[in-house]
Amino acid sequence: MFNFPLHQIKEDFLEADDVISQIIEYINNTDKYDAVIVSTDKDFHQLVGSRVAVYNPITKKILTEQNLRELYGIRNLQNVAWLKAIMGDDSDSIPGIKGIGLKTAQKLLHPIVNSEAV
């Protein structure tokens, strides 16, 4: 049926996104692999890096470092979580700050988001 190796990984007491995050951390610390996460979950945007992309099967788009920087208007993708915390996220029951969307969050975080050191 498949022409590629397929492995199932399961860890008791961990959700799938936690397992995926650990695998991506391993990939980022080696020069052996590249990865594409197939998901519509925006939480995985935090994991995108030089060796990792996210494919959204609904929009049929591959999200890379470059287009996520453009999408969020930031240089350092490690700060996606800050944007999410300020703007809020209904899917994760994060209320955010009332009345603040992406543009305002970018302005509030500008010194942090655009800093290469952070």
Jmol script that loads the backbone (N, CA, C; Angstrom):
load data "model"
ATOM      1  N   MET A   1       0.813  -1.187   0.000  1.00  0.00           N
ATOM      2  CA  MET A   1       0.000   0.000   0.000  1.00  0.00           C
ATOM      3  C   MET A   1       0.863   1.261   0.000  1.00  0.00           C
ATOM      4  N   PHE A   2       1.844   1.376   0.927  1.00  0.00           N
ATOM      5  CA  PHE A   2       2.729   2.530   0.976  1.00  0.00           C
ATOM      6  C   PHE A   2       4.098   2.139   0.435  1.00  0.00           C
ATOM      7  N   ASN A   3       4.775   3.106  -0.175  1.00  0.00           N
ATOM      8  CA  ASN A   3       6.115   2.871  -0.702  1.00  0.00           C
ATOM      9  C   ASN A   3       7.181   3.548   0.150  1.00  0.00           C
ATOM     10  N   PHE A   4       6.876   3.798   1.387  1.00  0.00           N
ATOM     11  CA  PHE A   4       7.846   4.426   2.273  1.00  0.00           C
ATOM     12  C   PHE A   4       7.732   3.787   3.651  1.00  0.00           C
ATOM     13  N   PRO A   5       8.802   3.882   4.444  1.00  0.00           N
ATOM     14  CA  PRO A   5       8.706   3.296   5.787  1.00  0.00           C
ATOM     15  C   PRO A   5       7.687   4.034   6.631  1.00  0.00           C
ATOM     16  N   LEU A   6       6.864   3.310   7.308  1.00  0.00           N
ATOM     17  CA  LEU A   6       5.834   3.893   8.157  1.00  0.00           C
ATOM     18  C   LEU A   6       5.990   3.289   9.545  1.00  0.00           C
ATOM     19  N   HIS A   7       6.132   4.153  10.544  1.00  0.00           N
ATOM     20  CA  HIS A   7       6.325   3.683  11.906  1.00  0.00           C
ATOM     21  C   HIS A   7       5.263   4.302  12.797  1.00  0.00           C
ATOM     22  N   GLN A   8       4.771   3.505  13.716  1.00  0.00           N
ATOM     23  CA  GLN A   8       3.819   4.021  14.695  1.00  0.00           C
ATOM     24  C   GLN A   8       4.556   4.204  16.012  1.00  0.00           C
ATOM     25  N   ILE A   9       4.416   5.383  16.595  1.00  0.00           N
ATOM     26  CA  ILE A   9       5.053   5.677  17.866  1.00  0.00           C
ATOM     27  C   ILE A   9       3.954   6.006  18.858  1.00  0.00           C
ATOM     28  N   LYS A  10       4.012   5.365  20.004  1.00  0.00           N
ATOM     29  CA  LYS A  10       2.991   5.575  21.023  1.00  0.00           C
ATOM     30  C   LYS A  10       3.675   5.659  22.381  1.00  0.00           C
ATOM     31  N   GLU A  11       3.279   6.633  23.164  1.00  0.00           N
ATOM     32  CA  GLU A  11       3.776   6.786  24.523  1.00  0.00           C
ATOM     33  C   GLU A  11       2.575   6.904  25.452  1.00  0.00           C
ATOM     34  N   ASP A  12       2.545   6.076  26.459  1.00  0.00           N
ATOM     35  CA  ASP A  12       1.461   6.148  27.433  1.00  0.00           C
ATOM     36  C   ASP A  12       1.478   7.501  28.137  1.00  0.00           C
ATOM     37  N   PHE A  13       0.327   8.033  28.377  1.00  0.00           N
ATOM     38  CA  PHE A  13       0.118   9.271  29.124  1.00  0.00           C
ATOM     39  C   PHE A  13       0.590  10.525  28.385  1.00  0.00           C
ATOM     40  N   LEU A  14       0.881  10.427  27.095  1.00  0.00           N
ATOM     41  CA  LEU A  14       1.251  11.597  26.306  1.00  0.00           C
ATOM     42  C   LEU A  14       0.290  11.748  25.140  1.00  0.00           C
ATOM     43  N   GLU A  15      -0.049  12.996  24.826  1.00  0.00           N
ATOM     44  CA  GLU A  15      -0.867  13.260  23.651  1.00  0.00           C
ATOM     45  C   GLU A  15       0.021  13.219  22.415  1.00  0.00           C
ATOM     46  N   ALA A  16      -0.600  13.020  21.265  1.00  0.00           N
ATOM     47  CA  ALA A  16       0.153  12.903  20.006  1.00  0.00           C
ATOM     48  C   ALA A  16       0.990  14.150  19.727  1.00  0.00           C
ATOM     49  N   ASP A  17       0.458  15.337  20.025  1.00  0.00           N
ATOM     50  CA  ASP A  17       1.231  16.546  19.743  1.00  0.00           C
ATOM     51  C   ASP A  17       2.492  16.629  20.601  1.00  0.00           C
ATOM     52  N   ASP A  18       2.451  16.065  21.806  1.00  0.00           N
ATOM     53  CA  ASP A  18       3.646  16.033  22.652  1.00  0.00           C
ATOM     54  C   ASP A  18       4.698  15.079  22.080  1.00  0.00           C
ATOM     55  N   VAL A  19       4.244  13.948  21.565  1.00  0.00           N
ATOM     56  CA  VAL A  19       5.165  12.992  20.943  1.00  0.00           C
ATOM     57  C   VAL A  19       5.786  13.618  19.691  1.00  0.00           C
ATOM     58  N   ILE A  20       4.968  14.264  18.880  1.00  0.00           N
ATOM     59  CA  ILE A  20       5.476  14.917  17.667  1.00  0.00           C
ATOM     60  C   ILE A  20       6.489  15.987  18.030  1.00  0.00           C
ATOM     61  N   SER A  21       6.214  16.756  19.052  1.00  0.00           N
ATOM     62  CA  SER A  21       7.135  17.796  19.493  1.00  0.00           C
ATOM     63  C   SER A  21       8.491  17.201  19.897  1.00  0.00           C
ATOM     64  N   GLN A  22       8.476  16.080  20.586  1.00  0.00           N
ATOM     65  CA  GLN A  22       9.730  15.430  20.990  1.00  0.00           C
ATOM     66  C   GLN A  22      10.504  14.910  19.778  1.00  0.00           C
ATOM     67  N   ILE A  23       9.794  14.369  18.800  1.00  0.00           N
ATOM     68  CA  ILE A  23      10.448  13.896  17.574  1.00  0.00           C
ATOM     69  C   ILE A  23      11.084  15.069  16.835  1.00  0.00           C
ATOM     70  N   ILE A  24      10.377  16.181  16.757  1.00  0.00           N
ATOM     71  CA  ILE A  24      10.900  17.367  16.075  1.00  0.00           C
ATOM     72  C   ILE A  24      12.115  17.919  16.814  1.00  0.00           C
ATOM     73  N   GLU A  25      12.089  17.883  18.129  1.00  0.00           N
ATOM     74  CA  GLU A  25      13.255  18.332  18.900  1.00  0.00           C
ATOM     75  C   GLU A  25      14.474  17.475  18.541  1.00  0.00           C
ATOM     76  N   TYR A  26      14.274  16.166  18.425  1.00  0.00           N
ATOM     77  CA  TYR A  26      15.360  15.272  18.019  1.00  0.00           C
ATOM     78  C   TYR A  26      15.860  15.629  16.611  1.00  0.00           C
ATOM     79  N   ILE A  27      14.939  15.836  15.695  1.00  0.00           N
ATOM     80  CA  ILE A  27      15.312  16.176  14.316  1.00  0.00           C
ATOM     81  C   ILE A  27      16.119  17.471  14.279  1.00  0.00           C
ATOM     82  N   ASN A  28      15.692  18.457  15.056  1.00  0.00           N
ATOM     83  CA  ASN A  28      16.393  19.737  15.081  1.00  0.00           C
ATOM     84  C   ASN A  28      17.799  19.630  15.673  1.00  0.00           C
ATOM     85  N   ASN A  29      18.048  18.596  16.454  1.00  0.00           N
ATOM     86  CA  ASN A  29      19.360  18.419  17.073  1.00  0.00           C
ATOM     87  C   ASN A  29      20.259  17.464  16.304  1.00  0.00           C
ATOM     88  N   THR A  30      19.814  17.015  15.134  1.00  0.00           N
ATOM     89  CA  THR A  30      20.632  16.137  14.299  1.00  0.00           C
ATOM     90  C   THR A  30      20.676  16.704  12.888  1.00  0.00           C
ATOM     91  N   ASP A  31      21.573  16.189  12.097  1.00  0.00           N
ATOM     92  CA  ASP A  31      21.631  16.564  10.676  1.00  0.00           C
ATOM     93  C   ASP A  31      21.168  15.414   9.800  1.00  0.00           C
ATOM     94  N   LYS A  32      20.434  14.482  10.384  1.00  0.00           N
ATOM     95  CA  LYS A  32      20.066  13.273   9.657  1.00  0.00           C
ATOM     96  C   LYS A  32      18.745  13.361   8.908  1.00  0.00           C
ATOM     97  N   TYR A  33      17.799  14.138   9.415  1.00  0.00           N
ATOM     98  CA  TYR A  33      16.443  14.068   8.895  1.00  0.00           C
ATOM     99  C   TYR A  33      15.849  15.443   8.628  1.00  0.00           C
ATOM    100  N   ASP A  34      14.865  15.459   7.751  1.00  0.00           N
ATOM    101  CA  ASP A  34      13.958  16.582   7.568  1.00  0.00           C
ATOM    102  C   ASP A  34      12.569  16.039   7.857  1.00  0.00           C
ATOM    103  N   ALA A  35      11.634  16.908   8.206  1.00  0.00           N
ATOM    104  CA  ALA A  35      10.294  16.436   8.540  1.00  0.00           C
ATOM    105  C   ALA A  35       9.226  17.369   7.999  1.00  0.00           C
ATOM    106  N   VAL A  36       8.095  16.780   7.685  1.00  0.00           N
ATOM    107  CA  VAL A  36       6.899  17.541   7.346  1.00  0.00           C
ATOM    108  C   VAL A  36       5.789  17.012   8.250  1.00  0.00           C
ATOM    109  N   ILE A  37       5.227  17.903   9.051  1.00  0.00           N
ATOM    110  CA  ILE A  37       4.109  17.560   9.923  1.00  0.00           C
ATOM    111  C   ILE A  37       2.836  17.810   9.125  1.00  0.00           C
ATOM    112  N   VAL A  38       1.969  16.817   9.045  1.00  0.00           N
ATOM    113  CA  VAL A  38       0.709  16.964   8.325  1.00  0.00           C
ATOM    114  C   VAL A  38      -0.388  17.213   9.360  1.00  0.00           C
ATOM    115  N   SER A  39      -0.877  18.453   9.388  1.00  0.00           N
ATOM    116  CA  SER A  39      -1.874  18.810  10.390  1.00  0.00           C
ATOM    117  C   SER A  39      -2.490  20.164  10.066  1.00  0.00           C
ATOM    118  N   THR A  40      -3.700  20.368  10.548  1.00  0.00           N
ATOM    119  CA  THR A  40      -4.336  21.684  10.462  1.00  0.00           C
ATOM    120  C   THR A  40      -4.171  22.454  11.776  1.00  0.00           C
ATOM    121  N   ASP A  41      -3.574  21.825  12.775  1.00  0.00           N
ATOM    122  CA  ASP A  41      -3.405  22.413  14.101  1.00  0.00           C
ATOM    123  C   ASP A  41      -2.334  23.503  14.074  1.00  0.00           C
ATOM    124  N   LYS A  42      -2.725  24.729  14.373  1.00  0.00           N
ATOM    125  CA  LYS A  42      -1.794  25.859  14.351  1.00  0.00           C
ATOM    126  C   LYS A  42      -0.730  25.767  15.444  1.00  0.00           C
ATOM    127  N   ASP A  43      -0.943  24.920  16.441  1.00  0.00           N
ATOM    128  CA  ASP A  43       0.076  24.734  17.475  1.00  0.00           C
ATOM    129  C   ASP A  43       1.397  24.264  16.875  1.00  0.00           C
ATOM    130  N   PHE A  44       1.336  23.533  15.770  1.00  0.00           N
ATOM    131  CA  PHE A  44       2.556  23.017  15.158  1.00  0.00           C
ATOM    132  C   PHE A  44       3.367  24.107  14.457  1.00  0.00           C
ATOM    133  N   HIS A  45       2.797  25.283  14.267  1.00  0.00           N
ATOM    134  CA  HIS A  45       3.560  26.383  13.667  1.00  0.00           C
ATOM    135  C   HIS A  45       4.790  26.708  14.497  1.00  0.00           C
ATOM    136  N   GLN A  46       4.711  26.472  15.812  1.00  0.00           N
ATOM    137  CA  GLN A  46       5.834  26.728  16.702  1.00  0.00           C
ATOM    138  C   GLN A  46       7.017  25.807  16.411  1.00  0.00           C
ATOM    139  N   LEU A  47       6.778  24.697  15.738  1.00  0.00           N
ATOM    140  CA  LEU A  47       7.829  23.712  15.496  1.00  0.00           C
ATOM    141  C   LEU A  47       8.530  23.892  14.154  1.00  0.00           C
ATOM    142  N   VAL A  48       8.019  24.777  13.308  1.00  0.00           N
ATOM    143  CA  VAL A  48       8.606  24.984  11.981  1.00  0.00           C
ATOM    144  C   VAL A  48      10.018  25.536  12.136  1.00  0.00           C
ATOM    145  N   GLY A  49      10.919  24.988  11.347  1.00  0.00           N
ATOM    146  CA  GLY A  49      12.308  25.431  11.375  1.00  0.00           C
ATOM    147  C   GLY A  49      12.988  25.078  10.066  1.00  0.00           C
ATOM    148  N   SER A  50      14.301  25.175  10.042  1.00  0.00           N
ATOM    149  CA  SER A  50      15.038  24.931   8.801  1.00  0.00           C
ATOM    150  C   SER A  50      14.906  23.490   8.314  1.00  0.00           C
ATOM    151  N   ARG A  51      14.610  22.559   9.212  1.00  0.00           N
ATOM    152  CA  ARG A  51      14.473  21.154   8.843  1.00  0.00           C
ATOM    153  C   ARG A  51      13.029  20.649   8.953  1.00  0.00           C
ATOM    154  N   VAL A  52      12.111  21.545   9.344  1.00  0.00           N
ATOM    155  CA  VAL A  52      10.736  21.125   9.625  1.00  0.00           C
ATOM    156  C   VAL A  52       9.743  22.075   8.965  1.00  0.00           C
ATOM    157  N   ALA A  53       8.755  21.497   8.283  1.00  0.00           N
ATOM    158  CA  ALA A  53       7.662  22.261   7.683  1.00  0.00           C
ATOM    159  C   ALA A  53       6.347  21.645   8.147  1.00  0.00           C
ATOM    160  N   VAL A  54       5.258  22.382   7.950  1.00  0.00           N
ATOM    161  CA  VAL A  54       3.922  21.866   8.261  1.00  0.00           C
ATOM    162  C   VAL A  54       3.101  21.902   6.982  1.00  0.00           C
ATOM    163  N   TYR A  55       2.468  20.770   6.655  1.00  0.00           N
ATOM    164  CA  TYR A  55       1.574  20.698   5.496  1.00  0.00           C
ATOM    165  C   TYR A  55       0.145  20.687   6.015  1.00  0.00           C
ATOM    166  N   ASN A  56      -0.650  21.638   5.535  1.00  0.00           N
ATOM    167  CA  ASN A  56      -2.060  21.711   5.903  1.00  0.00           C
ATOM    168  C   ASN A  56      -2.862  21.012   4.800  1.00  0.00           C
ATOM    169  N   PRO A  57      -3.450  19.851   5.089  1.00  0.00           N
ATOM    170  CA  PRO A  57      -4.166  19.102   4.050  1.00  0.00           C
ATOM    171  C   PRO A  57      -5.464  19.763   3.586  1.00  0.00           C
ATOM    172  N   ILE A  58      -5.994  20.711   4.343  1.00  0.00           N
ATOM    173  CA  ILE A  58      -7.219  21.397   3.931  1.00  0.00           C
ATOM    174  C   ILE A  58      -6.890  22.490   2.916  1.00  0.00           C
ATOM    175  N   THR A  59      -5.890  23.318   3.253  1.00  0.00           N
ATOM    176  CA  THR A  59      -5.515  24.405   2.346  1.00  0.00           C
ATOM    177  C   THR A  59      -4.528  23.946   1.273  1.00  0.00           C
ATOM    178  N   LYS A  60      -3.967  22.756   1.466  1.00  0.00           N
ATOM    179  CA  LYS A  60      -2.963  22.180   0.549  1.00  0.00           C
ATOM    180  C   LYS A  60      -1.716  23.065   0.460  1.00  0.00           C
ATOM    181  N   LYS A  61      -1.360  23.714   1.583  1.00  0.00           N
ATOM    182  CA  LYS A  61      -0.185  24.580   1.621  1.00  0.00           C
ATOM    183  C   LYS A  61       0.863  24.008   2.555  1.00  0.00           C
ATOM    184  N   ILE A  62       2.111  24.169   2.150  1.00  0.00           N
ATOM    185  CA  ILE A  62       3.235  23.811   3.005  1.00  0.00           C
ATOM    186  C   ILE A  62       3.716  25.088   3.672  1.00  0.00           C
ATOM    187  N   LEU A  63       3.767  25.061   4.993  1.00  0.00           N
ATOM    188  CA  LEU A  63       4.197  26.221   5.757  1.00  0.00           C
ATOM    189  C   LEU A  63       5.660  26.052   6.134  1.00  0.00           C
ATOM    190  N   THR A  64       6.484  26.960   5.645  1.00  0.00           N
ATOM    191  CA  THR A  64       7.916  26.944   5.906  1.00  0.00           C
ATOM    192  C   THR A  64       8.276  28.127   6.793  1.00  0.00           C
ATOM    193  N   GLU A  65       9.546  28.204   7.169  1.00  0.00           N
ATOM    194  CA  GLU A  65       9.994  29.348   7.969  1.00  0.00           C
ATOM    195  C   GLU A  65       9.642  30.666   7.289  1.00  0.00           C
ATOM    196  N   GLN A  66       9.943  30.760   6.010  1.00  0.00           N
ATOM    197  CA  GLN A  66       9.751  32.017   5.293  1.00  0.00           C
ATOM    198  C   GLN A  66       8.281  32.442   5.247  1.00  0.00           C
ATOM    199  N   ASN A  67       7.386  31.536   4.831  1.00  0.00           N
ATOM    200  CA  ASN A  67       6.001  31.995   4.723  1.00  0.00           C
ATOM    201  C   ASN A  67       5.314  32.146   6.080  1.00  0.00           C
ATOM    202  N   LEU A  68       5.801  31.471   7.118  1.00  0.00           N
ATOM    203  CA  LEU A  68       5.250  31.721   8.456  1.00  0.00           C
ATOM    204  C   LEU A  68       5.730  33.061   8.999  1.00  0.00           C
ATOM    205  N   ARG A  69       6.962  33.432   8.684  1.00  0.00           N
ATOM    206  CA  ARG A  69       7.438  34.768   9.082  1.00  0.00           C
ATOM    207  C   ARG A  69       6.564  35.839   8.431  1.00  0.00           C
ATOM    208  N   GLU A  70       6.241  35.634   7.167  1.00  0.00           N
ATOM    209  CA  GLU A  70       5.380  36.589   6.459  1.00  0.00           C
ATOM    210  C   GLU A  70       3.964  36.574   7.037  1.00  0.00           C
ATOM    211  N   LEU A  71       3.436  35.395   7.315  1.00  0.00           N
ATOM    212  CA  LEU A  71       2.087  35.260   7.867  1.00  0.00           C
ATOM    213  C   LEU A  71       1.951  35.987   9.204  1.00  0.00           C
ATOM    214  N   TYR A  72       2.930  35.778  10.085  1.00  0.00           N
ATOM    215  CA  TYR A  72       2.866  36.374  11.417  1.00  0.00           C
ATOM    216  C   TYR A  72       3.565  37.731  11.501  1.00  0.00           C
ATOM    217  N   GLY A  73       4.328  38.097  10.478  1.00  0.00           N
ATOM    218  CA  GLY A  73       5.030  39.371  10.491  1.00  0.00           C
ATOM    219  C   GLY A  73       6.148  39.428  11.513  1.00  0.00           C
ATOM    220  N   ILE A  74       6.822  38.289  11.708  1.00  0.00           N
ATOM    221  CA  ILE A  74       7.901  38.222  12.697  1.00  0.00           C
ATOM    222  C   ILE A  74       9.127  37.549  12.091  1.00  0.00           C
ATOM    223  N   ARG A  75      10.283  37.789  12.699  1.00  0.00           N
ATOM    224  CA  ARG A  75      11.524  37.136  12.261  1.00  0.00           C
ATOM    225  C   ARG A  75      11.774  35.848  13.018  1.00  0.00           C
ATOM    226  N   ASN A  76      11.527  35.864  14.323  1.00  0.00           N
ATOM    227  CA  ASN A  76      11.852  34.724  15.173  1.00  0.00           C
ATOM    228  C   ASN A  76      10.590  33.894  15.429  1.00  0.00           C
ATOM    229  N   LEU A  77      10.514  32.736  14.802  1.00  0.00           N
ATOM    230  CA  LEU A  77       9.312  31.900  14.923  1.00  0.00           C
ATOM    231  C   LEU A  77       9.134  31.304  16.315  1.00  0.00           C
ATOM    232  N   GLN A  78      10.152  31.375  17.135  1.00  0.00           N
ATOM    233  CA  GLN A  78       9.998  30.881  18.509  1.00  0.00           C
ATOM    234  C   GLN A  78       9.018  31.758  19.288  1.00  0.00           C
ATOM    235  N   ASN A  79       8.696  32.927  18.755  1.00  0.00           N
ATOM    236  CA  ASN A  79       7.774  33.836  19.427  1.00  0.00           C
ATOM    237  C   ASN A  79       6.325  33.682  18.969  1.00  0.00           C
ATOM    238  N   VAL A  80       6.041  32.661  18.168  1.00  0.00           N
ATOM    239  CA  VAL A  80       4.657  32.401  17.761  1.00  0.00           C
ATOM    240  C   VAL A  80       3.789  32.186  18.998  1.00  0.00           C
ATOM    241  N   ALA A  81       4.321  31.534  20.010  1.00  0.00           N
ATOM    242  CA  ALA A  81       3.558  31.278  21.235  1.00  0.00           C
ATOM    243  C   ALA A  81       3.179  32.581  21.937  1.00  0.00           C
ATOM    244  N   TRP A  82       4.070  33.585  21.903  1.00  0.00           N
ATOM    245  CA  TRP A  82       3.748  34.890  22.499  1.00  0.00           C
ATOM    246  C   TRP A  82       2.567  35.530  21.775  1.00  0.00           C
ATOM    247  N   LEU A  83       2.608  35.484  20.453  1.00  0.00           N
ATOM    248  CA  LEU A  83       1.496  36.053  19.677  1.00  0.00           C
ATOM    249  C   LEU A  83       0.191  35.358  20.024  1.00  0.00           C
ATOM    250  N   LYS A  84       0.241  34.033  20.108  1.00  0.00           N
ATOM    251  CA  LYS A  84      -0.955  33.254  20.415  1.00  0.00           C
ATOM    252  C   LYS A  84      -1.486  33.601  21.813  1.00  0.00           C
ATOM    253  N   ALA A  85      -0.583  33.782  22.755  1.00  0.00           N
ATOM    254  CA  ALA A  85      -0.997  34.113  24.125  1.00  0.00           C
ATOM    255  C   ALA A  85      -1.665  35.484  24.187  1.00  0.00           C
ATOM    256  N   ILE A  86      -1.143  36.446  23.444  1.00  0.00           N
ATOM    257  CA  ILE A  86      -1.703  37.799  23.470  1.00  0.00           C
ATOM    258  C   ILE A  86      -3.013  37.871  22.690  1.00  0.00           C
ATOM    259  N   MET A  87      -3.049  37.246  21.489  1.00  0.00           N
ATOM    260  CA  MET A  87      -4.242  37.310  20.647  1.00  0.00           C
ATOM    261  C   MET A  87      -5.335  36.367  21.125  1.00  0.00           C
ATOM    262  N   GLY A  88      -4.926  35.276  21.769  1.00  0.00           N
ATOM    263  CA  GLY A  88      -5.872  34.252  22.178  1.00  0.00           C
ATOM    264  C   GLY A  88      -6.051  33.209  21.100  1.00  0.00           C
ATOM    265  N   ASP A  89      -6.591  32.076  21.495  1.00  0.00           N
ATOM    266  CA  ASP A  89      -6.834  30.977  20.564  1.00  0.00           C
ATOM    267  C   ASP A  89      -8.001  30.158  21.086  1.00  0.00           C
ATOM    268  N   ASP A  90      -9.127  30.263  20.417  1.00  0.00           N
ATOM    269  CA  ASP A  90     -10.328  29.544  20.848  1.00  0.00           C
ATOM    270  C   ASP A  90     -10.129  28.034  20.869  1.00  0.00           C
ATOM    271  N   SER A  91      -9.354  27.496  19.910  1.00  0.00           N
ATOM    272  CA  SER A  91      -9.191  26.048  19.831  1.00  0.00           C
ATOM    273  C   SER A  91      -8.444  25.482  21.025  1.00  0.00           C
ATOM    274  N   ASP A  92      -7.645  26.308  21.699  1.00  0.00           N
ATOM    275  CA  ASP A  92      -6.912  25.865  22.880  1.00  0.00           C
ATOM    276  C   ASP A  92      -7.415  26.529  24.158  1.00  0.00           C
ATOM    277  N   SER A  93      -8.568  27.180  24.078  1.00  0.00           N
ATOM    278  CA  SER A  93      -9.168  27.874  25.221  1.00  0.00           C
ATOM    279  C   SER A  93      -8.211  28.888  25.850  1.00  0.00           C
ATOM    280  N   ILE A  94      -7.482  29.609  24.994  1.00  0.00           N
ATOM    281  CA  ILE A  94      -6.608  30.687  25.458  1.00  0.00           C
ATOM    282  C   ILE A  94      -7.369  31.985  25.203  1.00  0.00           C
ATOM    283  N   PRO A  95      -7.754  32.698  26.268  1.00  0.00           N
ATOM    284  CA  PRO A  95      -8.602  33.872  26.081  1.00  0.00           C
ATOM    285  C   PRO A  95      -7.901  35.048  25.408  1.00  0.00           C
ATOM    286  N   GLY A  96      -6.608  35.212  25.616  1.00  0.00           N
ATOM    287  CA  GLY A  96      -5.909  36.357  25.054  1.00  0.00           C
ATOM    288  C   GLY A  96      -6.351  37.652  25.708  1.00  0.00           C
ATOM    289  N   ILE A  97      -5.918  38.753  25.132  1.00  0.00           N
ATOM    290  CA  ILE A  97      -6.283  40.073  25.640  1.00  0.00           C
ATOM    291  C   ILE A  97      -7.392  40.619  24.746  1.00  0.00           C
ATOM    292  N   LYS A  98      -8.500  40.981  25.355  1.00  0.00           N
ATOM    293  CA  LYS A  98      -9.678  41.421  24.613  1.00  0.00           C
ATOM    294  C   LYS A  98      -9.340  42.578  23.671  1.00  0.00           C
ATOM    295  N   GLY A  99      -9.772  42.436  22.425  1.00  0.00           N
ATOM    296  CA  GLY A  99      -9.609  43.487  21.431  1.00  0.00           C
ATOM    297  C   GLY A  99      -8.259  43.506  20.728  1.00  0.00           C
ATOM    298  N   ILE A 100      -7.398  42.540  21.027  1.00  0.00           N
ATOM    299  CA  ILE A 100      -6.081  42.536  20.397  1.00  0.00           C
ATOM    300  C   ILE A 100      -6.013  41.422  19.357  1.00  0.00           C
ATOM    301  N   GLY A 101      -5.703  41.836  18.129  1.00  0.00           N
ATOM    302  CA  GLY A 101      -5.508  40.904  17.028  1.00  0.00           C
ATOM    303  C   GLY A 101      -4.038  40.862  16.635  1.00  0.00           C
ATOM    304  N   LEU A 102      -3.773  40.311  15.476  1.00  0.00           N
ATOM    305  CA  LEU A 102      -2.399  40.110  15.027  1.00  0.00           C
ATOM    306  C   LEU A 102      -1.614  41.415  14.933  1.00  0.00           C
ATOM    307  N   LYS A 103      -2.172  42.429  14.291  1.00  0.00           N
ATOM    308  CA  LYS A 103      -1.418  43.677  14.090  1.00  0.00           C
ATOM    309  C   LYS A 103      -1.064  44.355  15.406  1.00  0.00           C
ATOM    310  N   THR A 104      -2.018  44.398  16.319  1.00  0.00           N
ATOM    311  CA  THR A 104      -1.732  45.023  17.612  1.00  0.00           C
ATOM    312  C   THR A 104      -0.735  44.188  18.400  1.00  0.00           C
ATOM    313  N   ALA A 105      -0.871  42.869  18.349  1.00  0.00           N
ATOM    314  CA  ALA A 105       0.076  41.995  19.051  1.00  0.00           C
ATOM    315  C   ALA A 105       1.486  42.177  18.503  1.00  0.00           C
ATOM    316  N   GLN A 106       1.613  42.309  17.182  1.00  0.00           N
ATOM    317  CA  GLN A 106       2.929  42.559  16.582  1.00  0.00           C
ATOM    318  C   GLN A 106       3.521  43.857  17.104  1.00  0.00           C
ATOM    319  N   LYS A 107       2.698  44.892  17.210  1.00  0.00           N
ATOM    320  CA  LYS A 107       3.187  46.188  17.708  1.00  0.00           C
ATOM    321  C   LYS A 107       3.606  46.081  19.171  1.00  0.00           C
ATOM    322  N   LEU A 108       2.815  45.367  19.966  1.00  0.00           N
ATOM    323  CA  LEU A 108       3.146  45.225  21.388  1.00  0.00           C
ATOM    324  C   LEU A 108       4.425  44.420  21.588  1.00  0.00           C
ATOM    325  N   LEU A 109       4.631  43.425  20.740  1.00  0.00           N
ATOM    326  CA  LEU A 109       5.799  42.552  20.879  1.00  0.00           C
ATOM    327  C   LEU A 109       6.971  42.962  20.014  1.00  0.00           C
ATOM    328  N   HIS A 110       6.845  44.048  19.282  1.00  0.00           N
ATOM    329  CA  HIS A 110       7.883  44.402  18.318  1.00  0.00           C
ATOM    330  C   HIS A 110       9.298  44.290  18.866  1.00  0.00           C
ATOM    331  N   PRO A 111       9.599  44.841  20.033  1.00  0.00           N
ATOM    332  CA  PRO A 111      10.972  44.724  20.532  1.00  0.00           C
ATOM    333  C   PRO A 111      11.375  43.275  20.801  1.00  0.00           C
ATOM    334  N   ILE A 112      10.411  42.451  21.226  1.00  0.00           N
ATOM    335  CA  ILE A 112      10.713  41.049  21.515  1.00  0.00           C
ATOM    336  C   ILE A 112      10.718  40.229  20.228  1.00  0.00           C
ATOM    337  N   VAL A 113       9.652  40.334  19.466  1.00  0.00           N
ATOM    338  CA  VAL A 113       9.465  39.502  18.286  1.00  0.00           C
ATOM    339  C   VAL A 113      10.568  39.698  17.262  1.00  0.00           C
ATOM    340  N   ASN A 114      10.991  40.913  17.058  1.00  0.00           N
ATOM    341  CA  ASN A 114      11.985  41.191  16.034  1.00  0.00           C
ATOM    342  C   ASN A 114      13.414  41.110  16.539  1.00  0.00           C
ATOM    343  N   SER A 115      13.604  40.708  17.779  1.00  0.00           N
ATOM    344  CA  SER A 115      14.945  40.578  18.324  1.00  0.00           C
ATOM    345  C   SER A 115      15.509  39.206  17.968  1.00  0.00           C
ATOM    346  N   GLU A 116      16.669  39.164  17.408  1.00  0.00           N
ATOM    347  CA  GLU A 116      17.314  37.883  17.078  1.00  0.00           C
ATOM    348  C   GLU A 116      17.765  37.168  18.342  1.00  0.00           C
ATOM    349  N   ALA A 117      17.979  37.903  19.430  1.00  0.00           N
ATOM    350  CA  ALA A 117      18.476  37.304  20.662  1.00  0.00           C
ATOM    351  C   ALA A 117      17.368  36.560  21.421  1.00  0.00           C
ATOM    352  N   VAL A 118      16.119  36.908  21.175  1.00  0.00           N
ATOM    353  CA  VAL A 118      15.008  36.304  21.916  1.00  0.00           C
ATOM    354  C   VAL A 118      14.483  35.104  21.179  1.00  0.00           C
TER     355      VAL A 118
END
end "model"
wireframe off; spacefill off
backbone 0.3
color backbone group
